[in-house]
Amino acid sequence: MTSYLRNRLTLVWALLTAVTVASWLTARDGGAAHLVNATVTVVVLVIAAVKTQLVIWHFMEVRHSPIWLRVTTSSWLVVVFALLLGIYFWGFPGI
């Protein structure tokens, strides 16, 4: 039993679970009366980006891969995060 508790994947899984609860609480408390709140949105998106990076590194084992793959996956995450923020704050004209 203690070997499971010392396993890195178990610790990352527990962290992902805790962060999921934290983002849910943030969105729930900040979204009163269904008003758009930019701070809550940014916090939840940052939490989602951190969770995505943890999944990519630990569960897809990219942290042990060649540098080009680590750079590619991290760059992809930054681009997606920037696009989501851009769509949220500025939207696409004509839509």
Secondary structure, DSSP 8 states (H G I E B T S, - for coil): -HHHHH-HHHHHHHHHHHHHHHHHHHHHHHTGGG---HHHHHHHHHHHHHHHHHIIIIIS-GGGS-HHHHHHHHHHHHHHHHHHHHHHHT--TT-
